[in-house]
Amino acid sequence: MGVINGQTIKIADHGEIQLLSYAELLDYHNGDSIWGLSVAFRALQLAASLFSRESLWDRKDLFIVSSHPGPGVRDAIEYVTHCISDNRFRLAEEIMHEEKCTSAMKFEWKISYDIHLHVVTLRDDFVPNKFYELLDRLNTNQERLEDKKYFDEFKATLVDKIWREPITSSYLVNNNAVKDSVKECINA
């Protein structure tokens, strides 16, 4: 039901079927956070396949807790699920007060749908440590002249990699949690 091949996601919006494309997400975002867009969109593609095994997942029953606050991640989540505008989205407690992306943040999402919860996490070794070193140096007094250029190149390489590698080997899924744990996070 949910699509994980290609660059689309199928989701219902109060019963009406929507086919969303990555190309439309790029237009929606209108920024430069392409890595965040890509990693979150792919995670949501995987979630779509998990939640749509019996019937197509529906936006009205989704809740998301994100361990990454970046604008690309947020725009992908909003574009696909509408969880942010419908107040069914929260940042994980450990990053709630962060003002910029850092290496301490995770590409991890707790996604609750109906009575099910899946924790979708980007594989630990997917992003090289050099990426995080650059990230932590940007906009500090330790930033080097070429850092932004290298960082942009790194993001483009990661985008290519996330689309090239099989989605099921790029992410880990923990589905042993229960929905109440997400509701606790949402209501916190």
ChimeraX commands (.cxc) that place a marker at each C-alpha (Angstrom):
marker #1 position 0.00,0.00,0.00 radius 0.5
marker #1 position 2.60,2.60,1.08 radius 0.5
marker #1 position 5.23,3.18,-1.59 radius 0.5
marker #1 position 8.94,2.77,-0.77 radius 0.5
marker #1 position 10.30,2.38,-4.29 radius 0.5
marker #1 position 10.74,5.53,-6.28 radius 0.5
marker #1 position 10.23,8.99,-4.87 radius 0.5
marker #1 position 6.59,9.01,-3.81 radius 0.5
marker #1 position 4.50,8.35,-0.73 radius 0.5
marker #1 position 0.85,7.41,-0.69 radius 0.5
marker #1 position -1.17,8.56,2.31 radius 0.5
marker #1 position -4.82,9.21,3.07 radius 0.5
marker #1 position -6.02,12.58,4.31 radius 0.5
marker #1 position -9.25,11.88,6.21 radius 0.5
marker #1 position -9.91,9.06,3.77 radius 0.5
marker #1 position -8.95,10.92,0.58 radius 0.5
marker #1 position -5.89,9.34,-1.09 radius 0.5
marker #1 position -2.88,11.61,-1.69 radius 0.5
marker #1 position 0.16,10.68,-3.80 radius 0.5
marker #1 position 3.04,12.88,-2.68 radius 0.5
marker #1 position 6.32,13.22,-4.55 radius 0.5
marker #1 position 9.80,14.16,-3.48 radius 0.5
marker #1 position 9.93,16.66,-6.37 radius 0.5
marker #1 position 6.88,18.47,-4.93 radius 0.5
marker #1 position 8.54,18.43,-1.49 radius 0.5
marker #1 position 11.55,20.24,-2.97 radius 0.5
marker #1 position 9.20,22.96,-4.28 radius 0.5
marker #1 position 7.37,23.08,-0.93 radius 0.5
marker #1 position 10.61,23.54,1.03 radius 0.5
marker #1 position 12.11,26.27,-1.15 radius 0.5
marker #1 position 15.35,26.19,0.87 radius 0.5
marker #1 position 18.72,24.48,0.97 radius 0.5
marker #1 position 18.14,21.77,3.61 radius 0.5
marker #1 position 18.06,19.03,1.02 radius 0.5
marker #1 position 19.75,16.42,3.24 radius 0.5
marker #1 position 17.13,16.91,5.98 radius 0.5
marker #1 position 14.35,16.71,3.39 radius 0.5
marker #1 position 15.76,13.51,1.91 radius 0.5
marker #1 position 16.52,11.63,5.13 radius 0.5
marker #1 position 13.10,12.43,6.63 radius 0.5
marker #1 position 11.18,11.72,3.40 radius 0.5
marker #1 position 12.87,8.31,3.10 radius 0.5
marker #1 position 12.10,7.55,6.76 radius 0.5
marker #1 position 8.46,8.42,6.09 radius 0.5
marker #1 position 8.45,6.18,3.01 radius 0.5
marker #1 position 9.54,3.32,5.26 radius 0.5
marker #1 position 6.89,4.26,7.83 radius 0.5
marker #1 position 4.26,4.31,5.07 radius 0.5
marker #1 position 5.13,0.76,4.11 radius 0.5
marker #1 position 4.99,-0.39,7.73 radius 0.5
marker #1 position 1.72,1.30,8.63 radius 0.5
marker #1 position -0.06,0.53,5.36 radius 0.5
marker #1 position 0.18,-3.24,5.39 radius 0.5
marker #1 position -3.56,-3.75,5.98 radius 0.5
marker #1 position -4.94,-0.44,4.78 radius 0.5
marker #1 position -3.51,2.90,3.73 radius 0.5
marker #1 position -2.29,5.03,6.62 radius 0.5
marker #1 position -4.19,8.28,7.26 radius 0.5
marker #1 position -2.84,11.66,8.36 radius 0.5
marker #1 position -5.57,12.10,10.96 radius 0.5
marker #1 position -4.22,9.26,13.12 radius 0.5
marker #1 position -0.49,10.12,13.05 radius 0.5
marker #1 position 1.71,11.48,15.86 radius 0.5
marker #1 position 5.45,12.12,15.45 radius 0.5
marker #1 position 8.27,12.84,17.90 radius 0.5
marker #1 position 11.43,13.93,16.08 radius 0.5
marker #1 position 14.97,13.77,17.43 radius 0.5
marker #1 position 16.08,16.26,14.80 radius 0.5
marker #1 position 14.76,19.84,14.57 radius 0.5
marker #1 position 16.22,20.88,11.20 radius 0.5
marker #1 position 14.09,22.82,8.71 radius 0.5
marker #1 position 14.37,20.12,6.03 radius 0.5
marker #1 position 13.26,17.41,8.45 radius 0.5
marker #1 position 10.36,19.55,9.65 radius 0.5
marker #1 position 9.24,20.43,6.13 radius 0.5
marker #1 position 9.28,16.77,5.04 radius 0.5
marker #1 position 7.22,15.81,8.09 radius 0.5
marker #1 position 4.72,18.60,7.54 radius 0.5
marker #1 position 4.44,18.03,3.79 radius 0.5
marker #1 position 3.74,14.32,4.18 radius 0.5
marker #1 position 1.81,14.10,7.46 radius 0.5
marker #1 position 0.55,17.61,8.42 radius 0.5
marker #1 position 1.49,16.64,11.99 radius 0.5
marker #1 position 3.12,19.99,12.72 radius 0.5
marker #1 position 0.20,22.18,11.63 radius 0.5
marker #1 position -2.28,19.76,13.27 radius 0.5
marker #1 position -0.36,19.88,16.59 radius 0.5
marker #1 position 0.55,16.19,16.52 radius 0.5
marker #1 position 4.31,16.76,16.43 radius 0.5
marker #1 position 6.90,17.31,19.14 radius 0.5
marker #1 position 10.64,17.47,19.34 radius 0.5
marker #1 position 12.31,14.91,21.58 radius 0.5
marker #1 position 12.89,16.32,25.04 radius 0.5
marker #1 position 16.69,16.18,24.76 radius 0.5
marker #1 position 16.73,18.60,21.79 radius 0.5
marker #1 position 13.74,20.82,22.56 radius 0.5
marker #1 position 15.87,23.84,23.35 radius 0.5
marker #1 position 18.58,23.44,20.71 radius 0.5
marker #1 position 19.01,26.42,18.43 radius 0.5
marker #1 position 21.08,24.77,15.70 radius 0.5
marker #1 position 21.73,21.30,14.35 radius 0.5
marker #1 position 24.61,19.47,16.07 radius 0.5
marker #1 position 26.27,16.08,16.05 radius 0.5
marker #1 position 24.43,15.20,19.27 radius 0.5
marker #1 position 21.11,15.03,17.42 radius 0.5
marker #1 position 19.82,11.82,15.93 radius 0.5
marker #1 position 18.03,11.09,12.71 radius 0.5
marker #1 position 15.29,9.27,14.59 radius 0.5
marker #1 position 11.52,9.52,14.58 radius 0.5
marker #1 position 8.90,7.95,16.83 radius 0.5
marker #1 position 5.89,7.58,14.59 radius 0.5
marker #1 position 2.57,6.54,16.06 radius 0.5
marker #1 position -0.36,5.52,13.93 radius 0.5
marker #1 position -3.61,4.14,15.31 radius 0.5
marker #1 position -2.45,1.60,17.93 radius 0.5
marker #1 position 1.02,1.06,16.44 radius 0.5
marker #1 position 4.34,2.76,17.06 radius 0.5
marker #1 position 7.52,2.44,15.04 radius 0.5
marker #1 position 10.81,4.09,15.89 radius 0.5
marker #1 position 12.65,4.72,12.62 radius 0.5
marker #1 position 16.36,5.51,13.01 radius 0.5
marker #1 position 18.98,6.18,10.37 radius 0.5
marker #1 position 21.73,3.57,10.65 radius 0.5
marker #1 position 24.55,4.86,12.93 radius 0.5
marker #1 position 27.29,4.49,10.35 radius 0.5
marker #1 position 25.31,6.02,7.48 radius 0.5
marker #1 position 26.67,9.54,8.06 radius 0.5
marker #1 position 30.48,9.79,8.33 radius 0.5
marker #1 position 32.00,11.43,11.40 radius 0.5
marker #1 position 33.62,14.11,9.19 radius 0.5
marker #1 position 30.11,15.41,8.40 radius 0.5
marker #1 position 29.40,15.89,12.10 radius 0.5
marker #1 position 32.80,17.51,12.69 radius 0.5
marker #1 position 32.02,20.05,9.97 radius 0.5
marker #1 position 28.51,20.59,11.32 radius 0.5
marker #1 position 29.80,21.35,14.82 radius 0.5
marker #1 position 32.40,23.78,13.47 radius 0.5
marker #1 position 30.03,25.81,11.30 radius 0.5
marker #1 position 29.07,29.23,12.63 radius 0.5
marker #1 position 31.65,29.05,15.41 radius 0.5
marker #1 position 35.02,30.76,15.78 radius 0.5
marker #1 position 36.61,27.46,14.65 radius 0.5
marker #1 position 34.91,27.53,11.23 radius 0.5
marker #1 position 37.38,27.36,8.36 radius 0.5
marker #1 position 37.02,29.27,5.11 radius 0.5
marker #1 position 36.17,26.15,3.06 radius 0.5
marker #1 position 33.87,24.48,5.62 radius 0.5
marker #1 position 30.54,25.62,4.15 radius 0.5
marker #1 position 31.57,24.46,0.68 radius 0.5
marker #1 position 32.65,21.04,2.03 radius 0.5
marker #1 position 29.49,20.79,4.10 radius 0.5
marker #1 position 27.29,21.44,1.06 radius 0.5
marker #1 position 29.23,18.82,-0.89 radius 0.5
marker #1 position 28.78,16.35,1.99 radius 0.5
marker #1 position 25.03,16.98,2.03 radius 0.5
marker #1 position 24.80,16.34,-1.72 radius 0.5
marker #1 position 26.76,13.09,-1.33 radius 0.5
marker #1 position 24.46,11.95,1.50 radius 0.5
marker #1 position 21.37,12.78,-0.55 radius 0.5
marker #1 position 22.67,10.65,-3.39 radius 0.5
marker #1 position 23.48,7.83,-0.96 radius 0.5
marker #1 position 20.05,7.87,0.77 radius 0.5
marker #1 position 18.32,7.46,-2.61 radius 0.5
marker #1 position 20.78,4.92,-3.96 radius 0.5
marker #1 position 20.95,2.51,-1.00 radius 0.5
marker #1 position 18.04,0.20,-0.16 radius 0.5
marker #1 position 15.75,1.87,2.34 radius 0.5
marker #1 position 15.57,-1.24,4.53 radius 0.5
marker #1 position 19.36,-1.25,5.00 radius 0.5
marker #1 position 19.61,2.51,5.61 radius 0.5
marker #1 position 17.21,2.60,8.56 radius 0.5
marker #1 position 16.57,0.51,11.64 radius 0.5
marker #1 position 13.02,0.02,12.86 radius 0.5
marker #1 position 12.01,-0.76,16.43 radius 0.5
marker #1 position 8.35,-1.68,16.58 radius 0.5
marker #1 position 8.27,-3.17,20.07 radius 0.5
marker #1 position 7.06,0.04,21.64 radius 0.5
marker #1 position 3.44,0.77,22.44 radius 0.5
marker #1 position 1.41,3.79,21.42 radius 0.5
marker #1 position 1.09,5.10,24.97 radius 0.5
marker #1 position 4.79,6.00,24.99 radius 0.5
marker #1 position 4.29,8.38,22.05 radius 0.5
marker #1 position 1.19,9.90,23.63 radius 0.5
marker #1 position 3.26,10.58,26.74 radius 0.5
marker #1 position 5.87,12.36,24.59 radius 0.5
marker #1 position 3.21,14.33,22.71 radius 0.5
marker #1 position 1.47,15.42,25.91 radius 0.5
marker #1 position 4.71,16.30,27.73 radius 0.5
marker link #1:1,2 radius 0.2
marker link #1:2,3 radius 0.2
marker link #1:3,4 radius 0.2
marker link #1:4,5 radius 0.2
marker link #1:5,6 radius 0.2
marker link #1:6,7 radius 0.2
marker link #1:7,8 radius 0.2
marker link #1:8,9 radius 0.2
marker link #1:9,10 radius 0.2
marker link #1:10,11 radius 0.2
marker link #1:11,12 radius 0.2
marker link #1:12,13 radius 0.2
marker link #1:13,14 radius 0.2
marker link #1:14,15 radius 0.2
marker link #1:15,16 radius 0.2
marker link #1:16,17 radius 0.2
marker link #1:17,18 radius 0.2
marker link #1:18,19 radius 0.2
marker link #1:19,20 radius 0.2
marker link #1:20,21 radius 0.2
marker link #1:21,22 radius 0.2
marker link #1:22,23 radius 0.2
marker link #1:23,24 radius 0.2
marker link #1:24,25 radius 0.2
marker link #1:25,26 radius 0.2
marker link #1:26,27 radius 0.2
marker link #1:27,28 radius 0.2
marker link #1:28,29 radius 0.2
marker link #1:29,30 radius 0.2
marker link #1:30,31 radius 0.2
marker link #1:31,32 radius 0.2
marker link #1:32,33 radius 0.2
marker link #1:33,34 radius 0.2
marker link #1:34,35 radius 0.2
marker link #1:35,36 radius 0.2
marker link #1:36,37 radius 0.2
marker link #1:37,38 radius 0.2
marker link #1:38,39 radius 0.2
marker link #1:39,40 radius 0.2
marker link #1:40,41 radius 0.2
marker link #1:41,42 radius 0.2
marker link #1:42,43 radius 0.2
marker link #1:43,44 radius 0.2
marker link #1:44,45 radius 0.2
marker link #1:45,46 radius 0.2
marker link #1:46,47 radius 0.2
marker link #1:47,48 radius 0.2
marker link #1:48,49 radius 0.2
marker link #1:49,50 radius 0.2
marker link #1:50,51 radius 0.2
marker link #1:51,52 radius 0.2
marker link #1:52,53 radius 0.2
marker link #1:53,54 radius 0.2
marker link #1:54,55 radius 0.2
marker link #1:55,56 radius 0.2
marker link #1:56,57 radius 0.2
marker link #1:57,58 radius 0.2
marker link #1:58,59 radius 0.2
marker link #1:59,60 radius 0.2
marker link #1:60,61 radius 0.2
marker link #1:61,62 radius 0.2
marker link #1:62,63 radius 0.2
marker link #1:63,64 radius 0.2
marker link #1:64,65 radius 0.2
marker link #1:65,66 radius 0.2
marker link #1:66,67 radius 0.2
marker link #1:67,68 radius 0.2
marker link #1:68,69 radius 0.2
marker link #1:69,70 radius 0.2
marker link #1:70,71 radius 0.2
marker link #1:71,72 radius 0.2
marker link #1:72,73 radius 0.2
marker link #1:73,74 radius 0.2
marker link #1:74,75 radius 0.2
marker link #1:75,76 radius 0.2
marker link #1:76,77 radius 0.2
marker link #1:77,78 radius 0.2
marker link #1:78,79 radius 0.2
marker link #1:79,80 radius 0.2
marker link #1:80,81 radius 0.2
marker link #1:81,82 radius 0.2
marker link #1:82,83 radius 0.2
marker link #1:83,84 radius 0.2
marker link #1:84,85 radius 0.2
marker link #1:85,86 radius 0.2
marker link #1:86,87 radius 0.2
marker link #1:87,88 radius 0.2
marker link #1:88,89 radius 0.2
marker link #1:89,90 radius 0.2
marker link #1:90,91 radius 0.2
marker link #1:91,92 radius 0.2
marker link #1:92,93 radius 0.2
marker link #1:93,94 radius 0.2
marker link #1:94,95 radius 0.2
marker link #1:95,96 radius 0.2
marker link #1:96,97 radius 0.2
marker link #1:97,98 radius 0.2
marker link #1:98,99 radius 0.2
marker link #1:99,100 radius 0.2
marker link #1:100,101 radius 0.2
marker link #1:101,102 radius 0.2
marker link #1:102,103 radius 0.2
marker link #1:103,104 radius 0.2
marker link #1:104,105 radius 0.2
marker link #1:105,106 radius 0.2
marker link #1:106,107 radius 0.2
marker link #1:107,108 radius 0.2
marker link #1:108,109 radius 0.2
marker link #1:109,110 radius 0.2
marker link #1:110,111 radius 0.2
marker link #1:111,112 radius 0.2
marker link #1:112,113 radius 0.2
marker link #1:113,114 radius 0.2
marker link #1:114,115 radius 0.2
marker link #1:115,116 radius 0.2
marker link #1:116,117 radius 0.2
marker link #1:117,118 radius 0.2
marker link #1:118,119 radius 0.2
marker link #1:119,120 radius 0.2
marker link #1:120,121 radius 0.2
marker link #1:121,122 radius 0.2
marker link #1:122,123 radius 0.2
marker link #1:123,124 radius 0.2
marker link #1:124,125 radius 0.2
marker link #1:125,126 radius 0.2
marker link #1:126,127 radius 0.2
marker link #1:127,128 radius 0.2
marker link #1:128,129 radius 0.2
marker link #1:129,130 radius 0.2
marker link #1:130,131 radius 0.2
marker link #1:131,132 radius 0.2
marker link #1:132,133 radius 0.2
marker link #1:133,134 radius 0.2
marker link #1:134,135 radius 0.2
marker link #1:135,136 radius 0.2
marker link #1:136,137 radius 0.2
marker link #1:137,138 radius 0.2
marker link #1:138,139 radius 0.2
marker link #1:139,140 radius 0.2
marker link #1:140,141 radius 0.2
marker link #1:141,142 radius 0.2
marker link #1:142,143 radius 0.2
marker link #1:143,144 radius 0.2
marker link #1:144,145 radius 0.2
marker link #1:145,146 radius 0.2
marker link #1:146,147 radius 0.2
marker link #1:147,148 radius 0.2
marker link #1:148,149 radius 0.2
marker link #1:149,150 radius 0.2
marker link #1:150,151 radius 0.2
marker link #1:151,152 radius 0.2
marker link #1:152,153 radius 0.2
marker link #1:153,154 radius 0.2
marker link #1:154,155 radius 0.2
marker link #1:155,156 radius 0.2
marker link #1:156,157 radius 0.2
marker link #1:157,158 radius 0.2
marker link #1:158,159 radius 0.2
marker link #1:159,160 radius 0.2
marker link #1:160,161 radius 0.2
marker link #1:161,162 radius 0.2
marker link #1:162,163 radius 0.2
marker link #1:163,164 radius 0.2
marker link #1:164,165 radius 0.2
marker link #1:165,166 radius 0.2
marker link #1:166,167 radius 0.2
marker link #1:167,168 radius 0.2
marker link #1:168,169 radius 0.2
marker link #1:169,170 radius 0.2
marker link #1:170,171 radius 0.2
marker link #1:171,172 radius 0.2
marker link #1:172,173 radius 0.2
marker link #1:173,174 radius 0.2
marker link #1:174,175 radius 0.2
marker link #1:175,176 radius 0.2
marker link #1:176,177 radius 0.2
marker link #1:177,178 radius 0.2
marker link #1:178,179 radius 0.2
marker link #1:179,180 radius 0.2
marker link #1:180,181 radius 0.2
marker link #1:181,182 radius 0.2
marker link #1:182,183 radius 0.2
marker link #1:183,184 radius 0.2
marker link #1:184,185 radius 0.2
marker link #1:185,186 radius 0.2
marker link #1:186,187 radius 0.2
marker link #1:187,188 radius 0.2
view
